[in-house]
Amino acid sequence: MTSSLSLQARLSAIWDQTGSLVCVGLDPSLDRLPAGVTRDLAGALDFSKAIVDATAPYVAAFKPQAAHFGSLGGEDELAELISWIHERHPDRLVILDAKRGDIGSTAERYAVEVFERYDADAVTINPFLGDESIEPYLEHTNRGVIALCRTSNPGSDWLQLQPENDPIYLQIARRACHWNRAGNVGLVVGATWPQEMEQVRQTVGDMPILVPGAGAQGGRIDAVVAAGADSRGAGLLISASRSILFASSGEDFGEAAGQEAARMKDEINFERRKRNR
């Protein structure tokens, strides 16, 4: 489902409408599917749809993970899930978490795959190959491009923190301002690095930031909001996967997921109100 709005404009409207900065990562793992759900591709799709419907009242976006479906031969099921979200919850953003990274005709085909085959509103990409790896996505001006900047995993330090006087993650943040000529660029910054998130926010202004690592990885909501909220007290998509998806291993998994999403929304908004006092 396409929109004439830029990523930043569409997210601003979603944040205002929903009052939520929560993003639910859809990463179905067969070995963790709850009671009453078959542990196969069909079960993963049914589970994901149920999670979407249960959590939609409390969230701004959904982030299906391409590899969790692709590894099962579930490309068609991934497309069906995204279509399900668009049809039932058209006012929620769909980010395909694919972390694509290539150049030339290959990058062009990836952009077609993401935006035309899957009809995602936005995609995560790896900017390591430079401008040539970003431009094919930017041609789709009504879609979003969310570049890895400062990822939540500690093993990224050896690369992203170099050189000390001008670390790569800040170079990416500055370059993202150049890419963002149509307002359709965002960045990935992990909840585990609030001090660095604050530096990124100061660099990119009100550009949207996708924030993994706030659930099972231990990132703190209060620190994320304090460091990363934009000038309007929004600007963030704070993502959680396992803590919401697997809030219950029983047949009440949907209800439990909805309750956890609502709890996360309330916690974030409490911190937003504290920040704005």
DONU-189416 format. One record per residue: residue number from 0; residue in three letters; x, y, z of N, C-alpha, C in turn. Coordinates in steps of 0.02 Angstrom, whole numbers, plus 32768, in hexadecimal, padded with zeros to 4 digits. Layout:
DONU-189416
R;NUM;Ala;X;Y;Z;X;Y;Z;X;Y;Z
...
This chain:
DONU-189416
R;0;Met;802B;7FC4;8000;8000;8000;8000;802C;803E;8000
R;1;Thr;802A;8063;7FCA;8056;809D;7FC4;8036;80DB;7FE3
R;2;Ser;8061;810C;7FF1;804A;814B;800C;8072;8182;7FEA
R;3;Ser;8053;81BB;7FE0;8077;81F3;7FC0;80A2;8218;7FF2
R;4;Leu;809B;8209;8032;80C2;822B;8065;8109;820E;806A
R;5;Ser;8138;8237;807F;817B;821F;808D;817A;81F5;80CD
R;6;Leu;81B1;81D0;80D8;81B6;81A8;8115;81AD;81D4;8153
R;7;Gln;81CF;820D;8155;81CD;8237;8190;8186;8254;819A
R;8;Ala;8165;8269;8164;8122;8284;816A;80F0;824E;817F
R;9;Arg;80F8;8213;8163;80C9;81DE;8175;80D2;81C9;81BE
R;10;Leu;8111;81C4;81D4;811C;81B2;8219;8102;81E7;8249
R;11;Ser;810B;8226;8238;80F1;825C;8262;80A5;8254;826C
R;12;Ala;8083;8244;8235;803A;823A;823A;802A;81FC;8264
R;13;Ile;8050;81C7;825C;8044;818A;8283;8050;8196;82CD
R;14;Trp;8087;81B8;82DD;8096;81C6;8324;805E;81F0;8343
R;15;Asp;8046;8221;831E;8010;824B;8338;7FCF;8223;8342
R;16;Gln;7FC0;81F9;8312;7F81;81D3;8314;7F82;819E;834A
R;17;Thr;7FB8;8179;834F;7FBB;813F;837D;7FD3;8152;83C2
R;18;Gly;7FF9;8188;83C8;8019;8198;8408;804C;8164;841C
R;19;Ser;8066;813F;83EC;8093;8108;83FB;80D4;810E;83D3
R;20;Leu;810B;80FB;83F3;814C;80F6;83D1;8163;80AD;83CD
R;21;Val;8135;807E;83D9;8147;8037;83DB;8148;801A;8395
R;22;Cys;817A;7FF1;8387;817F;7FC9;834A;8185;7F80;835E
R;23;Val;815B;7F55;8343;815E;7F0E;8353;8184;7EE9;831D
R;24;Gly;81BA;7EC9;8330;81E0;7E9F;8302;81BF;7E5B;82FA
R;25;Leu;81B3;7E48;82BC;8191;7E08;82AE;81C6;7DD6;8299
R;26;Asp;81E1;7DB2;82CA;8218;7D82;82C1;8201;7D3E;82D9
R;27;Pro;81D3;7D1D;82B8;81B9;7CDE;82D2;81ED;7CA6;82CF
R;28;Ser;81FB;7C88;8309;8229;7C4F;830D;81FF;7C10;8319
R;29;Leu;8206;7BDF;82EE;81DB;7BA5;82F2;81E0;7B82;8336
R;30;Asp;821C;7B7F;8352;8224;7B5B;8391;8207;7B80;83CD
R;31;Arg;81EF;7BBE;83C2;81D2;7BE5;83F9;8188;7BF4;83EE
R;32;Leu;816C;7BDB;83B9;8125;7BE8;83AD;80FC;7BCA;83E6
R;33;Pro;80C8;7BED;83FC;80A4;7BD9;8438;8074;7B9F;842C
R;34;Ala;8057;7B88;8463;8027;7B51;8460;7FED;7B64;8432
R;35;Gly;7FD7;7B32;840C;7F9F;7B3C;83DF;7FB3;7B55;839A
R;36;Val;7FF4;7B62;838F;800C;7B79;834E;803A;7B43;8331
R;37;Thr;802E;7B2E;82F3;8058;7AFB;82D4;809E;7B17;82C8
R;38;Arg;80CF;7AEF;82D5;8115;7B05;82CF;812E;7AF9;8288
R;39;Asp;8111;7B1F;825A;8123;7B1C;8213;8117;7B61;81F5
R;40;Leu;8123;7B68;81B5;811C;7BA9;8194;80D6;7BC5;819A
R;41;Ala;80A4;7B9A;8191;805F;7BB2;8198;8051;7BCB;81DE
R;42;Gly;806D;7BA8;8210;8065;7BBE;8255;8087;7C00;8262
R;43;Ala;80C3;7C09;8245;80E7;7C48;824E;80BF;7C82;8231
R;44;Leu;809F;7C78;81F8;8077;7CAC;81DA;8039;7CBB;8205
R;45;Asp;8016;7C87;821A;7FDB;7C90;8244;7FED;7CB4;8285
R;46;Phe;8024;7C9F;82A3;803C;7CBE;82E1;804A;7D08;82D6
R;47;Ser;806D;7D19;829F;807F;7D5E;8291;8041;7D89;8286
R;48;Lys;8011;7D6E;8262;7FD2;7D93;8257;7FAE;7DA0;8299
R;49;Ala;7FAD;7D6E;82C5;7F8C;7D76;8305;7FB0;7DAB;8330
R;50;Ile;7FF2;7DAB;832E;8018;7DDD;8353;8008;7E23;8338
R;51;Val;8006;7E2A;82F7;7FF6;7E6B;82D8;7FB3;7E84;82F1
R;52;Asp;7F80;7E5B;82ED;7F3D;7E71;8300;7F38;7E81;834A
R;53;Ala;7F5D;7E5B;8373;7F59;7E66;83BB;7F7E;7EA5;83D1
R;54;Thr;7FB3;7EB7;83AE;7FDD;7EEF;83C4;7FD0;7F30;839F
R;55;Ala;7FAD;7F2D;8366;7FA3;7F68;833C;7F88;7FA5;8361
R;56;Pro;7F5A;7F9D;8392;7F40;7FD9;83B4;7F75;8000;83DB
R;57;Tyr;7FAF;7FE1;83E7;7FE0;7FFF;8414;8022;8011;83F2
R;58;Val;8027;8009;83B0;8068;8011;838F;8063;8040;8353
R;59;Ala;809E;8056;833E;80A3;8081;8303;80B9;805B;82C5
R;60;Ala;80DD;8024;82CE;80FB;8002;8295;8105;7FB8;82A4
R;61;Phe;810B;7F92;826D;811E;7F4C;8271;815D;7F41;8247
R;62;Lys;8187;7F13;825E;81C8;7F08;823D;81D2;7EBE;8230
R;63;Pro;81B4;7EA2;81FB;81C1;7E5C;81EB;8209;7E51;81D7
R;64;Gln;8226;7E1A;81ED;826C;7E0A;81E0;8270;7DDA;81A5
R;65;Ala;8291;7DF0;816F;8291;7DCA;8131;82AF;7D84;8139
R;66;Ala;82E5;7D7E;815F;8307;7D3D;8164;82DC;7D0A;8189
R;67;His;82B3;7D1F;81B8;828A;7CF0;81DD;8256;7CD0;81B0
R;68;Phe;8243;7CF2;817B;8216;7CD4;814A;823C;7CB3;8111
R;69;Gly;826F;7CD5;80F8;8296;7CBA;80C0;82B7;7C77;80D0
R;70;Ser;82CE;7C6F;810E;82F0;7C30;8120;82C0;7BF5;8120
R;71;Leu;8280;7C03;8122;824D;7BCE;8120;822F;7BC7;80DB
R;72;Gly;824A;7BEC;80AA;822B;7BEC;8068;81EA;7C13;8068
R;73;Gly;81E5;7C45;8095;81A6;7C67;809F;81A1;7CAB;8081
R;74;Glu;81BE;7CB6;8046;81B9;7CF8;8027;8171;7D0B;8018
R;75;Asp;8149;7CDB;8000;8103;7CEA;7FF2;80DD;7CF9;8033
R;76;Glu;80ED;7CD6;8068;80CD;7CE2;80A8;80E0;7D26;80C4
R;77;Leu;811F;7D3B;80B8;8133;7D7E;80CD;810A;7DB3;80A8
R;78;Ala;8102;7DAA;8067;80D9;7DD9;8040;8091;7DD9;8059
R;79;Glu;8078;7D9E;806B;8033;7D9A;8084;802C;7DBD;80C8
R;80;Leu;805F;7DB7;80F2;805D;7DD9;8133;805D;7E24;812B
R;81;Ile;8087;7E3E;80FE;8089;7E86;80F3;8047;7E9E;80D7
R;82;Ser;802A;7E78;80A8;7FE9;7E89;808D;7FB3;7E89;80C4
R;83;Trp;7FB7;7E59;80F1;7F89;7E56;8129;7F8C;7E95;8153
R;84;Ile;7FC9;7EAC;8162;7FD1;7EE9;818A;7FB3;7F25;8165
R;85;His;7FC4;7F2B;8125;7FAA;7F64;80FE;7F5E;7F64;80FC
R;86;Glu;7F40;7F2A;80F3;7EF7;7F27;80EC;7ED2;7F33;812D
R;87;Arg;7EEC;7F16;8164;7EC9;7F1A;81A4;7EDE;7F56;81CE
R;88;His;7F1C;7F6D;81C3;7F36;7FA3;81EC;7F5C;7FD4;81BF
R;89;Pro;7F3A;7FF4;8191;7F5C;801D;815E;7F7F;805A;817A
R;90;Asp;7F70;806C;81B8;7F90;80A6;81D6;7FCB;8093;8201
R;91;Arg;7FE7;8058;81F5;8025;8044;8217;805C;803B;81E2
R;92;Leu;8099;804D;81F4;80D0;8047;81C5;80EB;8000;81C5
R;93;Val;80FF;7FE7;818A;811E;7FA5;8184;8166;7FAE;816D
R;94;Ile;8195;7F9A;8197;81DC;7F9D;8188;81F4;7F56;817C
R;95;Leu;820D;7F47;8141;822B;7F06;8134;8273;7F07;814D
R;96;Asp;8281;7EDF;817F;82C4;7EDC;819C;82ED;7EAB;8172
R;97;Ala;8310;7EC6;8140;8336;7E9C;8111;8380;7EAB;8111
R;98;Lys;8392;7EE8;8125;83D8;7EFE;8128;83FD;7EF1;80E7
R;99;Arg;83DC;7F02;80B0;83F9;7EF8;806E;8436;7F26;8065
R;100;Gly;8466;7F11;803C;84A0;7F39;802E;84C4;7F22;7FEF
R;101;Asp;84BB;7F47;7FB8;84DE;7F37;7F7A;84DA;7F75;7F4D
R;102;Ile;84F4;7F70;7F11;84F6;7FAA;7EE4;84DA;7F97;7EA0
R;103;Gly;84D2;7FCA;7E76;84C1;7FC0;7E30;847F;7F9D;7E26
R;104;Ser;847D;7F71;7DF4;843E;7F50;7DE3;8426;7F23;7E1B
R;105;Thr;8454;7F08;7E43;843F;7EDD;7E7B;8419;7F06;7EAE
R;106;Ala;8432;7F41;7EBF;840E;7F6C;7EEE;83CB;7F81;7ED1
R;107;Glu;83C9;7F8E;7E90;8389;7F9F;7E71;8356;7F67;7E78
R;108;Arg;836E;7F28;7E6E;8340;7EEF;7E74;832A;7EE6;7EBC
R;109;Tyr;8357;7EF1;7EEC;8344;7EED;7F32;830D;7F1F;7F41
R;110;Ala;8314;7F5C;7F27;82E1;7F8F;7F33;829E;7F7B;7F16
R;111;Val;829F;7F5D;7EDA;8261;7F44;7EBC;8243;7F0C;7EE7
R;112;Glu;826E;7EDF;7EFE;8256;7EA8;7F29;8233;7EC3;7F67
R;113;Val;8252;7EF2;7F88;8238;7F0B;7FC7;81F9;7F34;7FBD
R;114;Phe;81FA;7F62;7F8D;81C5;7F93;7F87;818C;7F7E;7F58
R;115;Glu;819B;7F52;7F28;8168;7F3D;7EFA;8150;7EF6;7F08
R;116;Arg;817E;7EC7;7F11;8167;7E83;7F1F;8148;7E7F;7F65
R;117;Tyr;816B;7E9A;7F97;8151;7E95;7FDC;8126;7ED0;7FF0
R;118;Asp;812B;7F07;7FCD;8102;7F43;7FDB;8110;7F5E;8021
R;119;Ala;814E;7F5A;8037;8161;7F77;8078;8163;7FC3;8073
R;120;Asp;8153;7FE4;80AA;8156;802D;80AC;819E;8045;80B3
R;121;Ala;81C9;801C;80D2;820E;802F;80DE;8238;7FF0;80E4
R;122;Val;827A;7FF8;80DE;82A7;7FC0;80E2;82E6;7FD4;8107
R;123;Thr;8302;7FA6;812D;8344;7FB2;814B;8379;7F9F;8117
R;124;Ile;83AD;7FC9;8114;83E4;7FBC;80E4;8427;7FC6;8107
R;125;Asn;845A;7FA7;80E9;849E;7FAC;8101;84C3;7FDD;80D4
R;126;Pro;84DB;8016;80EF;84F8;804A;80C5;8543;8041;80B8
R;127;Phe;855F;8007;80C8;85A8;7FFE;80C5;85C4;800B;807F
R;128;Leu;859E;7FFE;804A;85B6;8008;8006;85AE;8050;7FEE
R;129;Gly;8596;807B;8019;8593;80C2;8007;8555;80D7;7FE2
R;130;Asp;855A;8112;7FC3;851F;8130;7FA3;8500;8103;7F6E
R;131;Glu;8529;80DD;7F4A;850E;80B2;7F15;84DF;807C;7F30
R;132;Ser;84E7;806C;7F70;84BB;8039;7F8E;847A;8057;7FA9
R;133;Ile;8476;8099;7FAC;843B;80BB;7FC7;840E;80D6;7F90
R;134;Glu;842D;80F2;7F5C;8408;8118;7F29;83CE;80F1;7F09
R;135;Pro;83D6;80B0;7EF9;839D;808D;7ED9;835E;808C;7F04
R;136;Tyr;8366;808B;7F46;832C;808C;7F73;830E;80D2;7F76
R;137;Leu;8339;8105;7F74;8322;814A;7F7A;82F8;815F;7F3E
R;138;Glu;82FF;813C;7F06;82D6;814C;7ECC;828C;813E;7ED9
R;139;His;827E;8114;7F0A;8239;8106;7F1E;8228;8139;7F54
R;140;Thr;8216;8175;7F40;8212;81AD;7F6F;81D8;81A7;7F9F
R;141;Asn;81A8;817B;7F92;8170;8172;7FC1;817B;8136;7FEF
R;142;Arg;81B8;811D;7FF1;81CB;80E6;801D;8205;80FD;804A
R;143;Gly;8214;80D6;807E;8247;80E9;80AE;8285;80BE;80AA
R;144;Val;82BE;80DC;80BA;82FE;80BA;80BB;831C;80C6;8100
R;145;Ile;8328;8091;8126;8340;8097;816A;8385;8076;816E
R;146;Ala;83B9;809F;8173;83FE;8087;816E;841A;8074;81B2
R;147;Leu;843E;803D;81B4;8463;802B;81F0;8495;8062;8201
R;148;Cys;8497;8076;8240;84C3;80AD;8255;84ED;8096;8291
R;149;Arg;84CC;808D;82CA;84EE;8074;8306;84C4;803A;8320
R;150;Thr;84D9;7FFE;830F;84B0;7FC3;831D;84B7;7FAD;8366
R;151;Ser;8486;7F87;837E;8481;7F79;83C5;84B3;7F44;83DD
R;152;Asn;84D1;7F1E;83B0;84FC;7EE7;83C5;8541;7F01;83D9
R;153;Pro;855D;7EE8;8411;859E;7F00;8428;85D7;7EEF;83F8
R;154;Gly;85D0;7EBB;83CF;8604;7EA9;83A0;860F;7EDB;8369
R;155;Ser;85E4;7F0E;8364;85EB;7F41;8331;861E;7F77;8343
R;156;Asp;8634;7F78;8382;865E;7FAF;8399;869E;7FB7;8370
R;157;Trp;86BE;7F80;835E;8700;7F84;833D;86FD;7FA9;82FB
R;158;Leu;86C1;7FAA;82DC;86B9;7FCE;829D;8695;8011;82A6
R;159;Gln;865C;8010;82C7;8632;804C;82CA;864F;8083;82F6
R;160;Leu;867C;8073;8323;869A;80A6;834F;86DD;80BF;8335
R;161;Gln;86F0;80AC;82F9;8730;80C1;82DC;8724;80F4;82A4
R;162;Pro;8752;8124;829A;8789;8136;82C8;876E;815E;8303
R;163;Glu;8795;8163;8338;877D;8180;8376;8767;81C9;836D
R;164;Asn;878A;81EE;8343;877B;8235;833D;873E;8244;8311
R;165;Asp;8728;8212;82E9;86ED;821C;82BE;86D1;81D7;82AC
R;166;Pro;86B0;81B6;82DC;869B;8170;82D2;866C;8167;8298
R;167;Ile;866E;812C;827C;8648;811C;8240;85FD;8129;824A
R;168;Tyr;85E3;811A;8285;859B;8123;828E;8587;816D;8287
R;169;Leu;85B2;819B;829C;85A2;81E2;8293;85AC;81F7;824B
R;170;Gln;85DC;81D9;8228;85E3;81E7;81E1;85A5;81D1;81BA
R;171;Ile;8589;8197;81CD;854C;817F;81AD;8512;81AF;81BB
R;172;Ala;850E;81C6;81FA;84D8;81F4;820C;84DC;8234;81E3
R;173;Arg;8517;824F;81DA;851E;828C;81B2;850D;827E;8169
R;174;Arg;8522;8244;814F;8514;8234;810A;84CA;8229;80FF
R;175;Ala;84A8;8210;8132;8460;8205;812C;843B;8246;8121
R;176;Cys;8454;827C;813D;8435;82BE;8131;8439;82D0;80E7
R;177;His;846F;82BB;80C6;8476;82C7;807E;8445;829B;8057
R;178;Trp;843C;825C;806C;840E;8230;8049;83C5;8246;8052
R;179;Asn;83B7;826A;8087;8372;8276;809D;8350;82B0;8078
R;180;Arg;835F;82B9;8039;8345;82F3;8015;82FA;82EF;800B
R;181;Ala;82DC;82B3;800D;8293;82AD;8005;8271;829D;8047
R;182;Gly;8296;829E;807E;8278;8290;80BF;8266;8248;80CA
R;183;Asn;8289;821A;80A7;8277;81D3;80AD;82B0;81A7;80C7
R;184;Val;82DC;81C5;80EF;8315;81A0;810B;830F;819F;8157
R;185;Gly;831F;8166;8175;8325;815F;81BD;8365;8139;81CD
R;186;Leu;8373;8132;820D;83AF;810F;8223;839F;80DB;8259
R;187;Val;83C8;80A8;825C;83C3;8076;8291;83F8;8087;82C6
R;188;Val;83E2;8092;8303;840F;809E;833B;83F7;8074;8376
R;189;Gly;8422;804A;8391;840F;801C;83C6;8400;803D;8408
R;190;Ala;83CE;8022;842B;83BC;803B;846D;83F4;8031;84A0
R;191;Thr;8423;8007;8490;845A;7FF8;84BD;848F;802F;84BE
R;192;Trp;8489;8062;8493;84BC;8097;848F;849B;80DD;8494
R;193;Pro;847D;80EE;84CD;8459;812E;84D1;8486;816B;84C8
R;194;Gln;84C4;8169;84DF;84EF;81A4;84D6;84FD;81B0;848C
R;195;Glu;8508;817A;8467;8515;8181;8420;84D5;8192;83FA
R;196;Met;849C;817A;8412;845C;818E;83F4;8452;81D9;83FB
R;197;Glu;8465;81F5;8433;845E;823D;843C;8488;8263;840A
R;198;Gln;84C4;824A;83FC;84EF;826A;83CA;84D0;8266;8385
R;199;Val;84B3;822C;8375;8492;8224;8334;8457;8253;832F
R;200;Arg;842E;8257;8363;83F4;8285;8361;840B;82CD;8356
R;201;Gln;843F;82E2;8377;8458;8326;836E;8470;8331;8326
R;202;Thr;8487;82FC;8306;84A1;8301;82C2;846A;8304;828E
R;203;Val;8435;82DC;8297;8403;82D3;8262;83C2;82FA;826E
R;204;Gly;83BD;831F;82A3;837F;8344;82B0;8345;8315;82BC
R;205;Asp;830D;8320;829B;82D0;82F9;82A8;82C9;82BB;827C
R;206;Met;82FF;82A4;825D;82FC;8267;8235;82E5;822C;8260
R;207;Pro;82BA;8200;8246;82A4;81C6;826D;82DD;8197;827E
R;208;Ile;82DA;817B;82BA;830B;814A;82D1;82E7;810B;82E6
R;209;Leu;82FB;80D3;82C8;82E3;8091;82DB;8311;8075;8311
R;210;Val;82F4;8060;8349;831B;804F;8384;8310;8006;8397
R;211;Pro;833D;7FD9;8382;833A;7F94;839B;835C;7F8F;83DF
R;212;Gly;8352;7F57;8400;8378;7F49;843D;8358;7F60;847D
R;213;Ala;8318;7F76;847B;82F8;7F8F;84B8;82D5;7F57;84DE
R;214;Gly;82CF;7F1D;84C1;82AD;7EE6;84E3;82DE;7EB6;8502
R;215;Ala;82E6;7E7C;84E1;8310;7E47;84FC;8359;7E5A;8500
R;216;Gln;8370;7E8B;84D7;83B6;7E9F;84D9;83C7;7ECF;8512
R;217;Gly;8395;7EE7;8535;83A2;7F0B;8572;83A8;7F56;856E
R;218;Gly;8399;7F74;8534;839A;7FBD;852F;8364;7FDC;855A
R;219;Arg;8373;8015;8578;8344;8035;85A7;8319;806A;8584
R;220;Ile;82D8;8064;858E;82A9;8092;856E;82B6;80DA;8584
R;221;Asp;82C2;80E5;85C4;82CB;8129;85DC;8308;814A;85BB
R;222;Ala;833D;8124;85B3;837A;813E;8594;836F;814C;854A
R;223;Val;834A;8120;8528;833C;8129;84E1;8314;8168;84D5
R;224;Val;82DF;8172;84FB;82B4;81AC;84F1;82DB;81EC;8500
R;225;Ala;8301;81EC;8536;8327;8227;8548;835A;8239;8513
R;226;Ala;8379;8207;84F5;83AF;8213;84C5;8395;821D;847E
R;227;Gly;835E;81FB;846C;834D;81F6;8426;830E;8218;840E
R;228;Ala;82E3;822F;843C;82A6;8250;8425;82B6;828E;83FD
R;229;Asp;828C;829E;83CC;8299;82D8;83A2;827C;8317;83C2
R;230;Ser;8279;834D;839D;8263;838D;83B8;821A;838D;83CD
R;231;Arg;81F3;835C;83B3;81AC;8357;83C4;81A0;8321;83F9
R;232;Gly;81D5;8304;8413;81CD;82CE;8443;81BC;828B;8424
R;233;Ala;81C5;8285;83E2;81B8;8247;83BE;81F9;8233;839B
R;234;Gly;81F5;8222;835A;8231;8215;8333;824F;81D0;8339
R;235;Leu;8231;81A5;8363;824D;8163;8370;821B;812B;835E
R;236;Leu;8235;80F3;8346;8211;80B5;8342;8238;8083;836E
R;237;Ile;8220;807A;83AA;8243;8050;83DB;8229;8008;83D2
R;238;Ser;8256;7FDD;83BC;8242;7F9A;83A5;824D;7F66;83DB
R;239;Ala;821D;7F3A;83E0;8224;7EFE;840A;8208;7EC3;83E3
R;240;Ser;8229;7E8A;83EA;8211;7E4E;83C8;8200;7E18;83FB
R;241;Arg;8232;7DF8;8416;8227;7DBD;8441;81FC;7DCD;847E
R;242;Ser;8207;7E08;849C;81E2;7E18;84D9;8197;7E1F;84CC
R;243;Ile;8184;7E2F;848F;813D;7E34;847D;8125;7DF3;845D
R;244;Leu;814A;7DD9;842D;8134;7D9D;8409;8129;7D63;8438
R;245;Phe;8156;7D5A;8466;8155;7D1F;8491;8145;7D32;84D9
R;246;Ala;8119;7D63;84E1;8103;7D77;8524;80DF;7D3E;8548
R;247;Ser;80C3;7D10;8521;80A4;7CD4;853D;80B2;7C9A;850E
R;248;Ser;80BD;7C5F;852B;80C6;7C23;8502;8085;7BFB;84FD
R;249;Gly;8050;7C17;8518;8010;7BF4;8517;7FE2;7C0E;84E1
R;250;Glu;7FA5;7BF5;84E1;7F75;7C09;84AE;7F5E;7C51;84B5
R;251;Asp;7F6F;7C71;84ED;7F5F;7CB8;84F7;7F96;7CE6;84DD
R;252;Phe;7FC0;7CCD;84AF;7FFA;7CF3;8498;7FE7;7D36;847A
R;253;Gly;7FAF;7D39;8457;7F9A;7D78;8438;7F88;7DAC;846D
R;254;Glu;7F60;7D97;849D;7F4D;7DC5;84D3;7F8B;7DDD;84F9
R;255;Ala;7FB9;7DAE;8507;7FF6;7DC1;852C;8022;7DF0;8503
R;256;Ala;8026;7DE5;84C2;804D;7E12;8497;802F;7E57;8497
R;257;Gly;7FEC;7E5B;8492;7FCB;7E9C;8494;7FD8;7EC0;84D5
R;258;Gln;7FD5;7E9C;850C;7FE2;7EBB;854E;8029;7ED4;8553
R;259;Glu;8059;7EAE;8538;809F;7EC4;853C;80AB;7F01;850F
R;260;Ala;808C;7F02;84D4;8092;7F3C;84A8;8074;7F7A;84CA
R;261;Ala;803A;7F71;84EA;801A;7FA9;850D;8046;7FC1;8546
R;262;Arg;8063;7F92;856B;808F;7FA5;85A2;80CB;7FCC;8589
R;263;Met;80E8;7FB5;8552;8122;7FD8;8536;810F;801E;851E
R;264;Lys;80D5;8024;84FD;80BE;8065;84E8;80B7;8094;8524
R;265;Asp;8099;807C;855A;808F;80A5;8595;80D2;80B9;85B4
R;266;Glu;8101;808B;85B7;8143;809B;85D3;8166;80D1;85AA
R;267;Ile;8163;80CA;8569;8183;80FC;853D;8162;8140;8547
R;268;Asn;8120;8141;8549;80FC;8181;854F;8107;81A1;8593
R;269;Phe;810F;8179;85C7;8121;8194;8608;8163;81B9;8604
R;270;Glu;8194;819A;85E3;81D5;81BA;85DC;81D2;81F8;85AF
R;271;Arg;81A7;81F7;857C;819E;8232;8552;8181;826C;857A
R;272;Arg;8151;825D;85A6;8134;8292;85CF;8167;82AF;8600
R;273;Lys;8190;8284;861C;81C5;829B;864A;81F5;82C9;8625
R;274;Arg;8206;82B6;85E8;8236;82DE;85C1;821A;8323;85B1
R;275;Asn;81D9;8328;85A8;81BB;8366;8592;81A6;8394;85CB
R;276;Arg;81B1;837E;8609;819E;83A8;8642;81CB;83E6;8646
